[in-house]
């Protein structure tokens, strides 16, 4: 299973940074007994591995060698490779840079490396075909809202719509290599004008394609803004406090 991680964006909303926005320290983790800062993109990598990805492709811009230096050639049991997006031409263009690596029958996970979301096993809840992991947010107009039937059939993706019909937005998705190829053919047919996945998927749906919305998300934060960064830190602290309290409550009493 592939995990495609589009990491070519310039991060203009949270500049100035001296490094790629995907390496922004958000929270900490313990490695070999030592606590260290955690790059925000590590949350997505962890969730992809948990869902079964054994190959990861970071799509980077030419100037983002620090991501290569940080992750290297493998994480855990998963091999890592890198594809280059020469110019920032949008998410669709970035995803299709990985297309030559993916066989038609292979499942593919896609997520955004500057986000933090829960539950950790959200990607594992996505089924075959094209399916979106959806999260409830307070300001869906800032994201891509997924309008779906109560049964989860996607009717339309409302891309940064000022008055979306739902507060559920997509934060990650799963598809197959064959569907990725079909979307690429449609993208080319539409003169590559789709910058956002949502508009391309809407055209796919109009052609008779199908997609599912899985409303399994609990919390979703985009750390690409200073406000989002602070919100992510707050959510992580709250969850750590709850986990610590649960562990203490379940610990045996001292003799």
SETOR-653890 format. One record per residue (C-alpha): residue number from 0; residue in one letter; x, y, z. Coordinates in Angstrom, 2 decimals. Layout:
NUM  A  X  Y  Z
...
This chain:
0  X  0.00  0.00  0.00
1  X  1.24  3.43  -0.95
2  X  1.01  6.62  1.07
3  X  1.33  9.79  -1.01
4  X  2.31  12.88  0.94
5  X  2.14  16.19  -0.98
6  X  4.81  18.36  0.66
7  X  5.73  20.88  -2.05
8  X  3.79  23.87  -0.67
9  X  5.64  27.01  0.34
10  X  3.75  27.53  3.60
11  X  3.10  31.21  2.98
12  X  0.49  31.44  5.76
13  X  2.97  30.67  8.53
14  X  6.19  32.21  7.23
15  X  8.88  33.12  8.00
16  X  10.33  29.69  8.79
17  X  13.92  28.55  8.39
18  X  12.76  25.10  7.27
19  X  9.97  23.35  5.39
20  X  6.56  23.78  7.04
21  X  6.17  19.98  7.14
22  X  8.99  19.90  9.70
23  X  7.32  22.41  12.03
24  X  7.76  21.07  15.59
25  X  4.31  20.21  16.99
26  X  4.28  18.27  20.24
27  X  6.94  15.82  21.35
28  X  7.68  12.13  21.37
29  X  10.04  9.85  23.27
30  X  12.78  8.22  21.19
31  X  15.19  5.80  22.88
32  X  14.20  7.17  26.24
33  X  14.70  10.81  25.28
34  X  11.91  13.29  24.65
35  X  12.34  15.28  21.44
36  X  10.26  17.62  19.28
37  X  8.01  15.99  16.71
38  X  7.69  17.26  13.13
39  X  4.04  17.80  12.20
40  X  4.32  15.50  9.17
41  X  5.24  12.60  11.46
42  X  1.61  12.43  12.61
43  X  0.42  11.67  9.08
44  X  3.25  9.19  8.50
45  X  2.32  7.38  11.71
46  X  -1.34  7.17  10.68
47  X  -0.47  5.88  7.22
48  X  1.74  3.15  8.65
49  X  -1.01  2.21  11.08
50  X  -3.40  1.78  8.14
51  X  -1.01  -0.58  6.37
52  X  1.15  1.62  4.12
53  X  4.52  0.02  3.44
54  X  5.70  2.55  0.83
55  X  5.64  6.32  1.15
56  X  6.18  8.95  -1.52
57  X  6.83  12.53  -0.46
58  X  6.13  14.99  -3.28
59  X  8.48  17.90  -2.66
60  X  9.62  21.08  -4.37
61  X  13.26  21.39  -5.52
62  X  14.24  23.40  -2.45
63  X  12.96  21.01  0.21
64  X  16.02  18.83  0.70
65  X  15.55  19.16  4.47
66  X  12.59  16.75  4.24
67  X  14.85  14.20  2.54
68  X  17.48  14.69  5.24
69  X  14.89  14.35  8.01
70  X  13.10  11.19  6.84
71  X  15.81  9.55  4.75
72  X  14.98  6.32  2.93
73  X  12.73  4.55  5.41
74  X  10.58  4.95  8.50
75  X  9.87  1.83  10.45
76  X  9.26  -0.96  7.93
77  X  8.11  1.44  5.20
78  X  10.39  2.49  2.34
79  X  10.38  6.17  1.37
80  X  10.89  7.71  -2.05
81  X  10.61  11.28  -3.30
82  X  9.01  12.87  -6.36
83  X  9.61  16.49  -7.36
84  X  6.95  19.05  -8.27
85  X  9.02  21.71  -10.11
86  X  6.46  24.48  -9.61
87  X  3.60  24.93  -7.11
88  X  0.71  24.08  -9.44
89  X  -1.75  22.72  -6.90
90  X  -2.63  19.52  -5.12
91  X  -3.77  17.59  -8.20
92  X  -0.50  18.24  -10.00
93  X  1.43  17.19  -6.88
94  X  -0.44  13.89  -6.47
95  X  0.03  12.88  -10.08
96  X  3.80  13.28  -9.73
97  X  3.71  9.96  -7.86
98  X  1.59  8.21  -10.50
99  X  4.47  6.39  -12.29
100  X  5.27  4.56  -9.05
101  X  1.80  3.17  -8.37
102  X  0.44  -0.02  -9.93
103  X  -3.28  0.00  -10.89
104  X  -4.19  -2.66  -8.32
105  X  -2.40  -1.02  -5.40
106  X  -4.34  0.83  -2.70
107  X  -3.23  4.42  -2.09
108  X  -3.61  6.69  0.94
109  X  -3.38  10.46  0.61
110  X  -3.12  12.98  3.44
111  X  -1.86  16.49  4.12
112  X  1.41  16.66  6.07
113  X  0.70  19.96  7.85
114  X  -2.38  18.65  9.66
115  X  -2.98  16.90  12.96
116  X  -6.12  14.82  13.35
117  X  -7.76  12.10  15.37
118  X  -8.54  9.22  15.64
119  X  -5.15  7.76  14.85
120  X  -6.73  4.78  13.06
121  X  -8.94  6.95  10.83
122  X  -7.30  5.84  7.58
123  X  -7.83  2.20  8.50
124  X  -11.59  2.84  8.49
125  X  -11.67  3.72  4.80
126  X  -12.96  1.07  2.41
127  X  -12.09  0.19  -1.17
128  X  -12.71  2.56  -4.07
129  X  -12.51  6.30  -3.52
130  X  -13.37  7.19  0.07
131  X  -12.85  10.34  2.10
132  X  -12.12  10.49  5.82
133  X  -14.28  13.38  7.04
134  X  -14.04  15.58  10.12
135  X  -16.46  18.08  11.69
136  X  -15.00  21.60  11.85
137  X  -16.27  24.95  13.08
138  X  -15.42  26.82  9.88
139  X  -16.02  24.47  6.93
140  X  -15.85  27.39  4.50
141  X  -12.07  27.33  4.93
142  X  -11.82  23.73  3.77
143  X  -13.34  21.32  1.24
144  X  -16.75  20.36  2.61
145  X  -18.06  16.93  1.62
146  X  -21.78  16.95  0.89
147  X  -22.96  13.34  1.18
148  X  -26.14  11.36  1.71
149  X  -26.89  9.91  5.16
150  X  -25.59  6.61  3.78
151  X  -22.25  8.21  2.89
152  X  -22.54  8.59  -0.88
153  X  -20.71  11.77  -1.91
154  X  -22.91  14.18  -3.85
155  X  -20.47  17.05  -4.19
156  X  -17.32  18.49  -2.71
157  X  -17.76  22.18  -1.98
158  X  -14.32  23.72  -2.32
159  X  -13.94  26.63  0.10
160  X  -17.58  27.50  -0.43
161  X  -18.74  30.59  1.55
162  X  -21.88  28.77  2.74
163  X  -21.31  25.00  2.61
164  X  -24.20  22.61  3.19
165  X  -22.26  20.63  5.78
166  X  -19.59  21.13  8.42
167  X  -17.90  17.83  7.50
168  X  -14.68  18.31  5.52
169  X  -12.24  15.81  4.11
170  X  -8.87  15.45  5.75
171  X  -7.49  12.37  3.97
172  X  -8.65  9.84  1.43
173  X  -8.07  6.40  -0.02
174  X  -8.28  5.18  -3.60
175  X  -6.67  2.67  -5.93
176  X  -3.95  3.15  -8.48
177  X  -6.55  2.52  -11.19
178  X  -8.78  5.34  -9.90
179  X  -5.75  7.61  -9.57
180  X  -5.02  6.95  -13.25
181  X  -8.63  7.61  -14.23
182  X  -8.56  10.91  -12.36
183  X  -5.30  11.79  -14.09
184  X  -6.83  11.14  -17.52
185  X  -9.79  13.34  -16.61
186  X  -7.45  16.05  -15.32
187  X  -5.56  16.04  -18.61
188  X  -8.83  16.14  -20.53
189  X  -9.81  19.21  -18.51
190  X  -6.52  20.91  -19.53
191  X  -5.03  20.47  -16.04
192  X  -7.13  23.33  -14.77
193  X  -8.10  21.58  -11.51
194  X  -5.89  22.84  -8.73
195  X  -7.98  21.26  -5.99
196  X  -8.92  17.60  -5.65
197  X  -12.51  18.61  -4.93
198  X  -13.23  20.15  -8.33
199  X  -11.69  17.17  -10.11
200  X  -13.70  14.71  -8.03
201  X  -16.86  16.66  -8.81
202  X  -16.13  16.18  -12.52
203  X  -15.48  12.49  -11.81
204  X  -18.84  12.17  -10.08
205  X  -20.58  13.92  -12.99
206  X  -19.09  11.27  -15.30
207  X  -20.65  8.48  -13.25
208  X  -17.87  7.92  -10.73
209  X  -18.61  7.18  -7.10
210  X  -17.05  8.22  -3.80
211  X  -17.81  7.53  -0.15
212  X  -17.71  9.86  2.85
213  X  -16.64  8.19  6.09
214  X  -17.60  10.47  8.97
215  X  -15.19  8.92  11.45
216  X  -13.10  11.97  12.26
217  X  -13.07  13.48  15.75
218  X  -10.69  16.44  15.52
219  X  -8.86  18.10  12.63
220  X  -6.39  20.97  12.72
221  X  -4.48  22.64  9.89
222  X  -1.18  23.88  11.33
223  X  -0.50  26.06  8.28
224  X  -1.54  29.16  10.22
225  X  -0.36  30.46  13.57
226  X  -3.87  29.99  14.97
227  X  -3.95  26.40  13.75
228  X  -0.51  25.75  15.22
229  X  -1.64  26.89  18.67
230  X  -4.85  24.88  18.34
231  X  -2.89  21.73  17.50
232  X  -0.67  22.19  20.56
233  X  -3.76  22.63  22.73
234  X  -5.47  19.51  21.37
235  X  -2.34  17.41  21.87
236  X  -1.95  18.64  25.46
237  X  -5.57  17.88  26.24
238  X  -5.37  14.38  24.81
239  X  -2.10  13.73  26.66
240  X  -3.72  14.86  29.91
241  X  -6.71  12.58  29.35
242  X  -4.44  9.64  28.52
243  X  -2.37  10.27  31.64
244  X  -5.49  10.47  33.80
245  X  -6.85  7.24  32.29
246  X  -3.52  5.50  32.89
247  X  -3.44  6.69  36.51
248  X  -7.02  5.58  37.10
249  X  -6.23  2.14  35.73
250  X  -2.96  1.72  37.62
251  X  -2.92  -0.69  40.58
252  X  -2.87  0.91  44.01
253  X  0.54  1.17  45.64
254  X  1.07  -1.27  48.54
